[in-house]
């Protein structure tokens, strides 16, 4: 008698097959951030997931931040991190540290991908003119070298994907005077996903997904259309930090991305579970005409 454990494994592979077929040769943008960046085992799991996506025929692009690491280094050099309306005030010295730290994080991720047998290239938004921006004001207040993206030139990403590299992007761009700016990683991932018309954009962060009731874990929503997401915001079901994240998801869908996923990066292999299983594990947001294909009763 074949061990049930092995039969279960075969079931999982069969369940994954239609998703592998559906997304073969499609671009998937993964925004990687939160606690999953700080824990070495979780970091390795996330990178393994992305490598597997590449090996089964997807074209992944990783966009990562490094806010917690930047704060750590700002503290290390005796400076104090300042925030206005949740945005880091970035003077020239802080910008220099941010770019250095993001480059360091980027190199570590590239090394990790390469150790798993996949060719990766780390780039910033300045490379190939990928991310051009202007100064972002917070409630009318100047917060320094923090940028709003004005233009994305994805050619460098297309070139890397065509040569079978996995691009890993850190969110630093420049303005028309070629001054360097720090860009919110969620914003960068959205803008890049829109520019390359990604099939999927996945946010890995420290939240499980979108809830109808924040205090009730049973109310996690597996799938919702854009208009349902807008209603959740306008009806006050979501608040705080979830509003800009959900708004980013809505903007991405309205600008050509097919599906957006919000996932908990602290759950090992959440990316694979969301993309390759019928039920999914986080929240998927889709276009008005998008087909809901998770089985709600699975």
C-alpha positions in Angstrom: 0.0 0.0 0.0 1.4 3.4 -1.0 2.0 5.7 1.9 -0.8 8.4 2.1 1.9 11.0 2.6 3.1 10.4 -1.0 -0.4 10.3 -2.4 -1.0 13.7 -0.8 2.2 15.0 -2.4 1.0 13.8 -5.9 -2.4 15.5 -5.3 -0.7 18.8 -4.6 1.3 18.5 -7.8 -1.8 17.7 -9.8 -3.6 20.7 -8.2 -0.7 23.0 -9.2 -0.7 21.9 -12.8 -3.5 24.1 -14.3 -1.9 27.2 -12.5 1.5 26.3 -14.0 0.0 26.0 -17.4 -2.0 29.2 -17.0 0.9 31.4 -16.0 3.7 29.8 -18.1 5.9 32.6 -19.5 3.9 35.3 -17.7 5.6 38.0 -15.6 5.0 38.0 -11.9 6.2 40.8 -9.7 6.9 39.9 -6.0 7.2 42.8 -3.5 9.2 41.4 -0.7 9.3 43.1 2.7 8.3 42.9 6.4 9.6 40.4 8.9 10.2 37.8 6.2 13.3 39.9 5.3 14.8 39.8 8.8 14.4 36.0 9.6 17.0 34.0 7.7 14.9 30.9 7.4 11.9 32.8 6.1 14.1 34.7 3.7 15.4 31.5 2.3 11.9 30.1 2.0 10.7 33.2 0.1 13.6 33.0 -2.3 13.1 29.3 -2.8 9.5 30.0 -3.7 10.5 32.6 -6.3 13.2 30.3 -7.7 10.6 27.5 -8.1 8.2 30.0 -9.9 11.1 30.6 -12.3 11.9 26.9 -12.8 8.3 26.1 -13.7 8.2 28.7 -16.4 7.1 32.0 -14.7 9.1 35.2 -15.2 9.5 36.6 -11.7 10.8 40.1 -10.8 11.5 40.8 -7.1 11.1 44.3 -5.7 12.3 44.7 -2.1 12.5 47.4 0.5 14.6 47.5 3.7 13.1 50.0 6.0 13.9 48.1 9.2 17.5 47.6 8.1 17.8 51.3 7.2 16.5 52.3 10.6 19.1 50.0 12.2 22.0 51.5 10.3 20.8 55.1 10.9 20.9 54.2 14.6 24.3 52.6 14.3 25.8 55.8 13.0 24.2 57.8 15.8 21.5 59.5 13.8 17.8 59.4 14.7 15.1 58.1 12.3 12.4 60.8 11.9 9.0 60.1 10.4 6.2 62.4 9.2 2.8 60.8 8.5 4.5 57.4 8.5 7.1 58.5 5.9 10.8 58.5 6.7 12.3 62.0 6.6 15.3 61.5 4.3 18.0 64.2 4.3 21.2 63.8 2.2 23.0 61.8 4.9 20.0 59.5 5.4 19.7 59.0 1.7 23.3 58.0 1.5 22.8 55.4 4.2 19.5 54.2 2.6 21.1 53.6 -0.7 24.1 51.8 0.8 21.9 49.5 3.0 19.4 48.7 0.2 22.4 47.8 -2.0 23.7 45.5 0.7 20.3 43.8 1.1 20.0 43.5 -2.7 23.4 41.8 -2.9 22.4 39.3 -0.2 19.3 38.4 -2.1 21.2 38.0 -5.4 23.7 35.7 -3.7 20.8 33.6 -2.2 19.1 33.2 -5.5 22.4 32.3 -7.2 23.1 29.7 -4.4 19.9 28.0 -5.5 21.2 27.7 -9.1 19.4 30.6 -10.8 21.1 33.6 -12.4 20.1 36.8 -10.8 21.0 40.5 -11.3 20.5 43.2 -8.7 19.6 46.7 -9.9 18.4 49.9 -8.5 15.7 52.1 -10.0 18.5 54.3 -11.3 19.9 51.6 -13.6 18.7 51.9 -17.2 16.5 54.8 -16.1 14.1 52.3 -14.6 12.4 54.7 -12.1 12.2 58.4 -12.6 10.6 60.5 -9.9 9.9 63.8 -8.3 10.0 65.0 -4.7 7.1 63.7 -2.7 5.5 66.0 -0.2 3.7 64.6 2.9 0.7 66.8 3.7 2.4 69.7 2.0 5.5 69.1 4.1 9.0 68.6 2.6 10.4 65.3 3.9 13.6 65.4 1.9 14.8 62.9 -0.7 11.6 60.8 -0.9 10.3 60.3 -4.4 7.0 59.9 -6.2 7.4 57.9 -9.4 6.7 59.9 -12.6 8.0 57.5 -15.2 9.0 53.8 -15.5 11.3 52.6 -18.3 11.1 48.8 -18.1 13.5 48.0 -21.0 16.3 46.9 -18.6 13.9 44.4 -17.0 12.8 43.0 -20.4 16.4 42.6 -21.4 17.3 40.7 -18.2 14.2 38.5 -18.5 14.9 37.7 -22.1 18.4 36.6 -21.2 16.9 34.4 -18.4 18.0 36.4 -15.4 15.9 37.0 -12.4 15.9 40.8 -11.8 16.0 42.0 -8.1 15.2 45.7 -7.8 15.7 48.0 -4.9 13.5 51.2 -4.9 15.9 54.1 -5.4 15.3 56.5 -8.3 16.4 59.9 -9.6 14.7 63.2 -10.6 15.2 65.4 -13.7 18.3 66.8 -12.0 19.7 63.3 -11.3 19.3 63.7 -7.6 18.8 60.4 -5.8 15.5 59.6 -4.1 14.2 56.9 -1.8 10.9 55.4 -3.1 8.3 53.4 -1.1 8.8 49.8 -2.1 5.1 49.1 -2.5 4.8 52.1 -4.9 7.8 50.8 -6.8 6.4 47.3 -7.1 3.1 48.7 -8.3 4.6 51.0 -10.9 6.9 48.2 -12.2 4.1 45.7 -12.4 2.0 48.2 -14.3 4.8 49.0 -16.7 5.5 45.4 -17.6 1.7 44.5 -17.6 2.4 41.8 -15.0 0.0 38.9 -14.8 0.4 38.9 -11.1 1.7 41.3 -8.4 2.2 39.7 -4.9 2.8 41.7 -1.7 4.6 39.7 0.9 4.3 41.6 4.2 3.2 41.1 7.9 -0.5 40.9 7.3 -2.5 37.7 6.4 -4.7 39.5 3.8 -7.9 41.5 3.8 -10.5 40.9 6.5 -14.2 41.9 6.5 -13.7 42.3 10.2 -10.1 43.1 11.4 -10.9 41.4 14.8 -12.2 38.2 13.4 -9.6 35.9 11.6 -12.5 33.9 10.2 -13.5 36.8 7.9 -10.4 36.6 5.7 -11.5 37.3 2.1 -9.9 34.9 -0.4 -10.9 36.8 -3.5 -12.5 40.2 -4.3 -13.1 42.3 -7.4 -11.8 45.8 -7.5 -15.3 47.4 -6.8 -15.6 45.2 -3.7 -12.1 46.4 -2.6 -13.2 50.0 -3.1 -16.3 49.4 -1.1 -14.3 48.0 1.8 -12.3 51.3 2.0 -15.3 53.6 1.5 -17.5 51.7 4.0 -14.8 51.9 6.6 -14.1 48.1 6.9 -10.3 48.6 6.4 -8.3 51.3 8.0 -4.7 52.4 8.9 -1.9 51.0 6.9 -4.2 48.7 4.9 -5.8 51.6 3.1 -2.7 52.6 1.0 -1.8 49.0 0.4 -5.3 48.2 -0.9 -5.3 51.4 -2.9 -2.1 50.4 -4.5 -3.7 47.0 -5.4 -6.7 48.8 -7.0 -4.4 51.2 -8.9 -2.3 48.3 -10.2 -5.4 46.4 -11.5 -6.8 49.5 -13.1 -3.5 50.0 -14.9 -3.2 46.6 -16.5 -2.1 44.1 -13.8 -4.3 41.0 -14.0 -4.4 39.9 -10.3 -2.9 41.3 -7.1 -2.2 39.1 -4.0 -1.7 40.2 -0.4 0.1 37.6 1.6 1.7 37.0 5.0 5.4 36.5 4.4 5.8 35.1 7.9 4.0 31.9 6.7 6.5 29.6 5.1 5.8 29.2 1.4 2.8 31.5 1.4 3.6 32.5 -2.2 3.4 29.0 -3.5 0.3 28.2 -1.5 -1.5 31.3 -2.9 -0.5 30.7 -6.5 -0.7 27.0 -6.8 -3.7 25.9 -4.6 -7.4 26.1 -5.2 -8.2 27.8 -1.9 -5.2 30.1 -1.7 -3.9 31.5 1.6 -4.1 35.3 1.4 -6.3 37.7 -0.5 -6.5 38.0 -4.3 -7.8 41.1 -5.9 -9.0 40.9 -9.5 -10.4 43.0 -12.3 -14.1 43.5 -12.7 -14.2 40.9 -15.4 -11.7 38.6 -13.6 -12.9 35.1 -13.0 -13.0 33.9 -9.4 -11.4 30.5 -9.6 -10.7 29.6 -6.0 -13.1 27.1 -4.7 -14.6 28.9 -1.7 -15.6 25.6 -0.1 -12.3 23.8 -0.6 
